[in-house]
Amino acid sequence: MSSTTHRRAGARVLAALALLLAACLVAAGGATAKTCPNTSTSTVSGKPSYTYTRGCIISFDGTAIVYNLFEPLHPAARSLYAILEGPGWGSAGDTTPDEQLLAAGYAEMTWDPRGFGQSGGVAEVDDPGAEGRDVSALIDKVLTGRPEIAVDRGGRGGQPRYVNDHRRSKTSGEPAVGMTGGSYGGGIQFATAAFDNRVKAIVPVITWNNLNYSLWPGNVIKLGWGELLYGAGFGEGAAEHAQGDVQGAPSGGDGGMQAGGYDPNLHYAEVTGATLGYPDHTMLAWYGQRSMAVYGAGPAGHVPDVPTLLVQGTVDTLFNLDDAWSNYIEIKGHYPKLPVKLIAFCGGHVSCPTGAPPSGANYSDTASSSSPIAPGESAATYTENETIAWFNHYLRGEGRSDGMPRSDSVVYQDQNGNYYGIPTFPTATRPGTATYVTAPLSGTLVDHGVPTGAGPAGVDTAVTDGATNSSDPGQVTVPVVTAPAHADVPIVGIGHVNATVTVNGAATELFFRLIDKSTGGVVDLQTQPLRIDNLDLQDLGGNPTIPPGPQNISLDLVGTSYDLPAGDTLELQVSTSTDSYSPNRGSAVVTLSNGKVTVPTLAPER
């Protein structure tokens, strides 16, 4: 359940070549596929010991889905609440259990999502109509009817009355389950719980709200992440399928002989994005359908009606704090009284940049002994403990508290490692306890497309941007706020920029970053991009700005949880160059006028 950095699958990709060749030879020899469904159970000795069931089911459309079920030994009837934990992109389900979950008395089920591991089908990117229905099929065919699995008793026998229990839910006597998992394993929780009321509590970790924001914010493609995810998912998925088929020869893996792979729209997006340099409407529509921002939109939208603990990384450049807060706002918009809370921790798909420069940025992922919340605990330990406390309270009905501060909806970890609670994550329209500070923004930039900055040496520069050199004509940097000489100023929440932009050229891409002047580093490694296209190529030239003229822009910055040291200055940099995004193709001169930047500040941390 704890967060991990993005997986590097180069070795697995190379291994796939040999395994695929071997699989082809086996297939050529006339192998017959293993029959699915199948199941086998064994006892594993350890601390704790457990029973391990490995099996395969046939999902709603005939796709073979392979699963793993881990259960404590000798459970009483109806005593085990099952926690479903999905893997990250391209990965198979874990074949060893989460020891903390088992020690806490839970059953855990993992699985190979369609297209990956030893399951069949092709990856549909957590589509509620595909992967979401696969999880429902797992509940139907693996958990339902097992005498040890806890069921919905309608609030009787010490069980809580689940908030999504109502006349239409019809889950009495059905398994009452929780879900957790990170990244791809976070997205599947929304895609399942929004449609299947047997899910009673969820903990989505480092995941998205809208893939069109996460993968190409402001219509600028995250080139580093896009190439990493496309290549690693394809290579690792192929390796896992081939390994299962070869090791299980001649009958194949636990799901039978399966090829796996991607929905054709994933290949389309890879080729089209590389060709155009921006997403077209086919990409926007397809990825939108895999996003709660779309299937949960409007009064008739589908969002989970269950207690939700969102866990998101402050330095995560794939799925950032804006993603998590958008999930919070969307769920609370449908169900205002629902328990929904957020933990913002140092980590995510990008690891916390600990240590001194140049390999780090002097961040810490472990709280000091004076931290107001969880003193001395690392981010991994704190989020693990809070996850179990969340399930204990909302799934089992234990205790008077869910483990989070009663009066606060958000716990954030600053770059010093300490945790603080606040009632809400500040935004310009809903500042909560924050005071927004405003500074003017204007200047002229030359779009030449050559980056002159890089992030910490210990952080993969393919997925992070550094600050552009101050002598580079492709940037404008303005001071925003200076901390008093004897007090730090927390910069916590989502900032905002308004400006008038004139682009003398076909198009430009602008990259907005908050900078710590003293260190020269990008605050929390975060950049917010925006593409301005005078030719309106995305809409096939339907509304061009010719000749070039002023355009008004309004955009949110990426949320931060940064403690600005006493006497230090926070700056906003607007740049035309990038290390991690698809660069603009061409040159331009860009004028910013009548602009302002607003950032959230809190009272000094205590």
FIGU-543221 format. One line per 4 residues: number of its first residue (from 1); their letters; for each residue x, y, z of C-alpha. Coordinates in steps of 0.1 Angstrom, whole numbers, plus 2048, in hexadecimal, padded with zeros to 3 digits. Each point is the difference from the previous one (the first is absolute). Layout:
# residues N
NUM) a) X Y Z | ... $
END
This chain:
# residues 606
1) msst) 800 800 800 | 81D 818 805 | 80A 815 7E3 | 81C 7F7 7E8 $
5) thrr) 814 812 7E6 | 7F9 7F9 7DC | 80C 7DD 7F5 | 81D 7FC 7E9 $
9) agar) 7F9 7E2 7EA | 81E 801 7E8 | 80D 7DE 80B | 7DD 7F1 7FD $
13) vlaa) 7FC 80E 7DD | 821 7EF 7F5 | 7F6 7E0 811 | 7DF 801 7ED $
17) lall) 811 7FA 7DF | 80E 7DF 80A | 7E1 7F5 811 | 7EA 80A 7E3 $
21) laac) 815 7EC 7E9 | 7FE 7E2 817 | 7DA 805 802 | 7FD 800 7DA $
25) lvaa) 814 7DF 7FE | 7E9 7F1 81A | 7E1 80C 7ED | 80E 7F2 7E0 $
29) ggat) 803 7DE 811 | 7DA 7FE 803 | 7FC 809 825 | 7DD 801 80E $
33) aktc) 7F5 81C 818 | 7FA 7FA 825 | 7DC 7FF 808 | 7F2 81F 812 $
37) pnts) 7F0 801 819 | 819 7EE 816 | 80C 803 824 | 81A 7F2 818 $
41) tstv) 806 807 825 | 81E 7FC 816 | 80B 809 823 | 81E 818 804 $
45) sgkp) 814 800 820 | 80D 821 80C | 7F8 81E 816 | 7E3 800 7FC $
49) syty) 7F8 7DE 7F0 | 7E4 800 7E7 | 7ED 7EC 7E5 | 808 809 7DC $
53) trgc) 7E6 7FA 7E5 | 80B 806 7DC | 7E6 7FD 7E5 | 7EF 80C 7E1 $
57) iisf) 7DC 80B 7F9 | 7ED 808 7E0 | 7F5 824 800 | 7E0 80F 7F2 $
61) dgta) 80C 7FF 7DB | 813 7DF 801 | 822 80F 80A | 815 7EB 817 $
65) ivyn) 80A 813 820 | 81B 7F2 817 | 7FE 807 825 | 812 7FA 821 $
69) lfep) 7ED 7FD 822 | 812 802 821 | 7EE 7F7 820 | 80B 7FC 825 $
73) lhpa) 7FF 7DD 80D | 7E2 7F0 810 | 7E7 81D 7FC | 7DE 7FF 810 $
77) arsl) 7E1 801 7EA | 7F9 823 7F1 | 81E 80F 812 | 817 80A 7E3 $
81) yail) 7FA 821 7EF | 811 7FF 7DE | 816 81C 7F4 | 805 801 7DA $
85) egpg) 822 80F 7F6 | 806 808 7DC | 824 802 7F1 | 810 81D 7EE $
89) wgsa) 800 804 7DA | 80E 7E3 7ED | 804 7EA 81F | 7F1 7E0 80B $
93) gdtt) 7EF 7FD 822 | 817 7F9 81E | 806 7DC 807 | 80A 806 824 $
97) pdeq) 7E9 811 818 | 801 821 812 | 80C 7F4 822 | 7F0 81D 813 $
101) llaa) 7DE 7F9 7F1 | 802 7DB 809 | 80D 808 823 | 7E2 817 804 $
105) gyae) 7E9 7E3 7F8 | 7F6 809 7DD | 7FF 7EA 7E1 | 811 80F 7E2 $
109) mtwd) 7F9 7FA 7DB | 816 80B 7E4 | 7FC 7F9 7DB | 810 804 7DD $
113) prgf) 7EC 81B 7EE | 7F5 7F7 7DD | 81D 804 7E7 | 81A 7FB 81B $
117) gqsg) 80F 7E4 815 | 7F1 7DE 7F6 | 7DD 80E 7FA | 7F1 802 7DD $
121) gvae) 7F1 81D 7ED | 810 821 7F9 | 806 81E 818 | 7E3 819 7FF $
125) vddp) 80F 818 81A | 7E8 7FA 81D | 7E1 803 7EB | 7E1 7FB 817 $
129) gaeg) 7F1 7EB 7E4 | 81E 7E9 7FE | 819 7FF 81D | 7E5 80D 818 $
133) rdvs) 7E9 7E3 7F6 | 81D 7E8 804 | 803 809 824 | 7DB 7FB 805 $
137) alid) 804 7DE 7F0 | 81B 7F8 819 | 7E9 809 81D | 7E5 7EA 7F0 $
141) kvlt) 815 7E1 7F9 | 81B 800 81A | 7F3 811 820 | 7DA 7FA 7FE $
145) grpe) 7F6 7E0 812 | 821 7FB 812 | 7F5 7F9 824 | 81D 813 810 $
149) iavd) 7FA 821 7EC | 7ED 81B 813 | 7E0 80B 7F0 | 7E9 81F 803 $
153) rggr) 7EA 7FA 81E | 7EE 821 7FE | 811 80F 81F | 7F9 7E2 816 $
157) ggqp) 818 7ED 816 | 818 81D 806 | 804 808 7DB | 7FC 824 7F6 $
161) ryvn) 7E2 80A 7EB | 811 807 7DF | 7F9 821 7F0 | 7F8 7F1 7DE $
165) dhrr) 7E6 7E8 80F | 7DE 809 7F3 | 7E2 7F0 7F0 | 810 800 7DE $
169) skts) 822 7F3 80B | 7F4 7DC 807 | 821 7F6 810 | 7F2 7EF 81F $
173) gepa) 811 7DE 803 | 81A 809 7E6 | 826 804 807 | 808 822 810 $
177) vgmt) 822 809 7F2 | 81A 81C 801 | 818 80A 7E5 | 823 810 7FF $
181) ggsy) 81D 802 7E8 | 815 81A 7EF | 800 811 7DE | 7EE 7E7 7E8 $
185) gggi) 7F6 7EF 820 | 7F0 821 80C | 7ED 807 7E0 | 7EF 7DE 801 $
189) qfat) 7F1 808 822 | 7EC 81D 7F1 | 7F6 7EB 7E2 | 7F3 7E4 816 $
193) aafd) 7F2 811 81F | 7ED 81A 7EB | 7EB 7E3 7F2 | 802 7E3 818 $
197) nrvk) 7F1 806 823 | 811 7E2 810 | 81F 816 803 | 7FC 812 821 $
201) aivp) 820 814 806 | 81D 809 7E9 | 824 80E 803 | 80B 80C 7DD $
205) vitw) 826 807 800 | 813 817 7E7 | 7E5 7FF 7E5 | 7ED 816 7E8 $
209) nnln) 7DF 813 7FC | 803 809 7DC | 81A 7EF 7E9 | 7FE 81D 7E8 $
213) yslw) 80D 816 81C | 819 7E6 80C | 80F 7F6 7DF | 7FE 820 7EC $
217) pgnv) 7F7 81E 817 | 7F9 81F 7ED | 802 7EC 7E0 | 826 7FA 805 $
221) iklg) 80A 7DC 7FF | 815 7F2 81E | 81A 7F2 7E8 | 815 7EF 81B $
225) wgel) 7E3 7EF 812 | 7EF 7F7 7DF | 81D 7EE 7F2 | 808 7EF 821 $
229) lyga) 7DD 7F4 806 | 7FB 7F4 7DC | 820 7EE 7FE | 802 7F1 823 $
233) gfge) 7DB 7F5 800 | 804 7EF 7DE | 821 7F0 808 | 7F8 7F4 823 $
237) gaae) 7DE 7F3 7F6 | 810 7EC 7E3 | 81B 7F2 818 | 7E7 7F5 81A $
241) haqg) 7E9 7EF 7E6 | 81D 7EF 7F0 | 80F 7F5 821 | 7DF 7F0 80A $
245) dvqg) 7FB 7EF 7DF | 823 7F2 800 | 801 7F5 824 | 7DE 7F0 7FC $
249) apsg) 808 7EF 7DF | 7EF 7EF 7EF | 7E0 80C 810 | 80A 824 805 $
253) gdgg) 7FC 817 81E | 7E5 800 81A | 7E9 812 7E7 | 809 7E9 7E3 $
257) mqag) 815 80A 7E2 | 7FB 826 800 | 810 81C 7EC | 7F4 81E 813 $
261) gydp) 808 823 7F3 | 7EF 822 7FA | 7E0 80D 7F3 | 807 80E 7DD $
265) nlhy) 7F8 823 80D | 820 7FF 815 | 815 7FA 7E1 | 7EC 81C 7EF $
269) aevt) 808 818 81B | 825 7F8 800 | 803 805 7DA | 7E9 81E 7FE $
273) gatl) 80F 812 81E | 823 7FC 7F2 | 7F5 80B 7DD | 7EB 81F 80A $
277) gypd) 811 80A 821 | 7DE 804 811 | 7E1 7EA 806 | 7E5 7FF 7E6 $
281) html) 7DB 7FC 808 | 800 7DA 7FC | 81A 7FE 81C | 7ED 818 816 $
285) awyg) 7DF 7ED 7FC | 80F 7DD 806 | 815 809 81E | 7E4 816 80E $
289) qrsm) 7E9 7E1 801 | 81A 7F0 818 | 7FE 81E 818 | 7E8 806 81D $
293) avyg) 800 824 7F5 | 7EB 7F4 7E2 | 7ED 7E2 80C | 7F9 811 821 $
297) agpa) 7F6 822 7F1 | 7DE 810 805 | 7E2 7F6 816 | 7FE 7DE 7F0 $
301) ghvp) 825 7F9 802 | 80E 7E1 811 | 818 806 81D | 807 7EA 81E $
305) dvpt) 7E7 804 81D | 818 7F2 819 | 819 80E 81A | 81F 80A 7EB $
309) llvq) 823 806 80D | 814 810 7E4 | 826 7FC 802 | 815 815 7E8 $
313) gtvd) 825 80A 7FC | 80B 824 802 | 81D 7FB 7E8 | 7ED 7E8 7E9 $
317) tlfn) 802 80F 7DC | 7E9 7E6 7F1 | 7E2 803 817 | 804 81F 815 $
321) ldda) 7EC 810 81D | 7E8 811 7E8 | 7F5 7DD 7F4 | 7F9 7F5 824 $
325) wsny) 7EE 820 809 | 7EA 7FE 7E1 | 7F6 7DD 80B | 7F8 80E 823 $
329) ieik) 7EB 81C 7F1 | 7EE 7E9 7E8 | 7F6 7E7 81B | 7F6 81A 819 $
333) ghyp) 7EC 812 7E5 | 7EA 7E1 7FD | 800 7F6 825 | 808 81D 816 $
337) klpv) 7FD 7ED 821 | 816 7E3 7F4 | 821 7FB 813 | 81B 809 7E7 $
341) klia) 823 80A 80B | 822 806 7F0 | 824 7F8 80A | 81B 813 7ED $
345) fcgg) 821 7EF 805 | 823 804 7F2 | 803 7E6 7E6 | 7EC 7F0 7E4 $
349) hvsc) 80A 7F6 7DD | 81E 816 806 | 812 7F8 820 | 805 81A 81B $
353) ptga) 820 814 7F7 | 812 7F9 821 | 824 80A 806 | 815 81E 7F7 $
357) ppsg) 804 80D 7DC | 809 7F7 7E6 | 7F0 7DE 805 | 7E4 80C 816 $
361) anys) 7EE 820 80A | 802 7FD 826 | 7DD 7F2 803 | 7F7 7E6 81A $
365) dtas) 7E5 7E5 800 | 802 7FA 825 | 7F2 816 81B | 814 80E 81D $
369) sssp) 7F8 7F9 824 | 7EF 822 802 | 7E7 7F9 7E3 | 7DD 809 80B $
373) iapg) 7F3 7E0 7F0 | 812 7DE 7FF | 821 80B 80F | 81D 7EC 7F4 $
377) esaa) 7EC 7ED 7E6 | 80B 7FC 7DC | 7E7 806 7E4 | 7FE 7DB 7F9 $
381) tyte) 7F8 7F7 824 | 7E7 81C 805 | 7EC 7F9 7E1 | 800 7DB 807 $
385) neti) 7F4 805 823 | 7E5 819 7F5 | 7F4 7E8 7E5 | 7FA 7E4 819 $
389) awfn) 7F0 818 819 | 7E8 80B 7E4 | 7F5 7DC 7F8 | 7FE 7F8 825 $
393) hylr) 7E7 81C 806 | 7EC 801 7E0 | 800 7DB 7F6 | 800 7EF 821 $
397) gegr) 7F1 81B 815 | 81C 801 81A | 808 81E 816 | 7F2 823 801 $
401) sdgm) 818 80F 7E7 | 80D 7F8 7DD | 824 809 80B | 800 822 7EF $
405) prsd) 7FD 822 813 | 7DB 805 808 | 7FE 825 7F6 | 817 7FE 7E1 $
409) svvy) 7FA 7F2 7DE | 824 802 7F5 | 821 7F5 80F | 81E 80D 7ED $
413) qdqn) 825 7F8 803 | 818 81D 7F9 | 823 7FC 7F1 | 80E 7FE 824 $
417) gnyy) 7EC 7E0 805 | 7E8 80D 81A | 7DA 7FA 7FE | 7E6 81B 806 $
421) gipt) 7DA 800 7FF | 7EA 81A 7EF | 7DA 801 7FA | 803 802 7DA $
425) fpta) 81A 802 7E4 | 800 825 7F7 | 7F6 80C 7DD | 7FB 823 7F4 $
429) trpg) 7DA 7FC 801 | 7FF 7EC 821 | 81E 80C 814 | 7F6 7F2 821 $
433) taty) 819 80B 81A | 819 80C 7E6 | 807 824 7F7 | 807 805 7DB $
437) vtap) 81D 817 7F7 | 7FF 811 7DD | 81D 80D 7EB | 801 810 7DD $
441) lsgt) 80B 7EC 7E2 | 80D 80E 7DF | 81D 7FD 7E8 | 80C 7F3 7DF $
445) lvdh) 80D 7DD 7F8 | 812 7F2 7E2 | 7F4 7DC 7F8 | 81F 7EE 7F4 $
449) gvpt) 7F8 7DE 80E | 823 7F8 80F | 7FE 7F8 825 | 81A 810 817 $
453) gagp) 7F6 7F1 821 | 7FD 7DD 810 | 7F2 7F2 81F | 814 7EF 81C $
457) agvd) 819 7E7 7F3 | 7F1 7E5 814 | 7DE 805 7F0 | 7F9 7F3 7DD $
461) tavt) 801 81F 7EA | 7EA 7EF 7E6 | 7E3 806 818 | 809 820 812 $
465) dgat) 809 823 7F5 | 81A 816 810 | 800 826 802 | 80A 811 7DF $
469) nssd) 820 814 803 | 7FA 824 80B | 814 80D 7E2 | 7EB 7EC 7E7 $
473) pgqv) 7EA 817 7EB | 7E6 7E5 7FF | 7F5 807 824 | 7F1 81B 816 $
477) tvpv) 804 7FD 826 | 7ED 816 819 | 801 801 826 | 7DF 7F6 811 $
481) vtap) 805 800 825 | 81D 803 819 | 7FF 7EF 822 | 806 816 81E $
485) ahad) 823 7FF 80F | 7F6 7EB 81E | 7E3 7EB 7F3 | 7FB 7E6 7E5 $
489) vpiv) 7E2 803 7E9 | 7EE 7E0 7F5 | 7F7 800 7DB | 7E4 7E7 801 $
493) gigh) 7E4 7FD 7E7 | 7FA 808 7DB | 80C 821 7F1 | 7F1 811 7E2 $
497) vnat) 80B 816 7E3 | 7ED 818 7EA | 811 813 7E4 | 7FC 80E 7DD $
501) vtvn) 817 7ED 7E8 | 80A 80A 7DC | 813 7E7 7EC | 812 80C 7E1 $
505) gaat) 804 7DF 7EF | 7EB 7E2 7F8 | 7FF 7F2 823 | 812 7FE 821 $
509) elff) 801 7EC 820 | 803 811 821 | 80D 7EE 820 | 7F6 80F 822 $
513) rlid) 815 7F7 81E | 804 80D 824 | 824 805 809 | 812 801 821 $
517) kstg) 818 81E 7FA | 819 7F5 81A | 805 7DC 7F2 | 7F6 807 7DC $
521) gvvd) 7EB 7E1 801 | 7DD 7FA 7F2 | 7E8 7FE 81E | 7F5 7DB 804 $
525) lqtq) 80E 7FA 7DD | 7DF 80B 7F0 | 7FA 812 7DF | 7DF 80A 7F0 $
529) plri) 800 803 7DA | 7EA 812 7E8 | 7FF 7FE 7DA | 7F5 81F 7ED $
533) dnld) 7FA 7F9 7DB | 7F8 81D 7E9 | 7F8 7E8 7E3 | 7E8 7EC 816 $
537) lqdl) 80D 7DF 7F2 | 7EF 7EA 81A | 7DE 80C 7F2 | 80D 7FE 7DC $
541) ggnp) 803 826 7FD | 7DC 807 809 | 807 81E 815 | 823 80E 7F9 $
545) tipp) 80F 81F 80E | 80D 810 7E0 | 810 818 800 | 80E 7F9 823 $
549) gpqn) 7EE 813 81B | 7FC 801 826 | 7F0 7E2 811 | 7F5 7FE 824 $
553) isld) 80C 7E2 814 | 7F5 7F3 822 | 80F 7E1 80F | 806 7EF 821 $
557) lvgt) 824 7F8 80A | 809 7DE 80E | 7F8 7FD 825 | 81D 801 819 $
561) sydl) 807 7F9 824 | 820 814 805 | 80E 812 81E | 811 820 7F3 $
565) pagd) 81D 806 818 | 803 821 813 | 80E 81C 7EB | 7FD 7EC 7E0 $
569) tlel) 7ED 80B 7E1 | 7E7 7EC 7EB | 801 808 7DB | 7EA 7F7 7E2 $
573) qvst) 813 7F7 7E1 | 7EF 7FF 7DE | 816 7EE 7E7 | 7FE 7F4 7DC $
577) stds) 817 7E2 805 | 7FC 7DE 810 | 813 7E0 809 | 7E2 7E9 803 $
581) yspn) 7E4 80C 7E9 | 7FD 7FF 7DB | 811 821 7F4 | 7F0 819 7E9 $
585) rgsa) 808 7FB 7DC | 80B 822 7F4 | 80A 822 80D | 7EC 81D 80D $
589) vvtl) 802 820 814 | 7E7 800 81D | 7F4 81F 813 | 7F0 7FD 823 $
593) sngk) 7EC 81F 80B | 7E7 809 81B | 808 7E0 812 | 7FE 7F6 824 $
597) vtvp) 80A 7E1 814 | 7EF 7F7 821 | 80E 7E6 818 | 7F2 7F2 820 $
601) tlap) 812 807 821 | 7F9 7F1 822 | 809 80C 823 | 823 7F4 80A $
605) er) 801 7DB 808 | 803 7F7 825 $
END
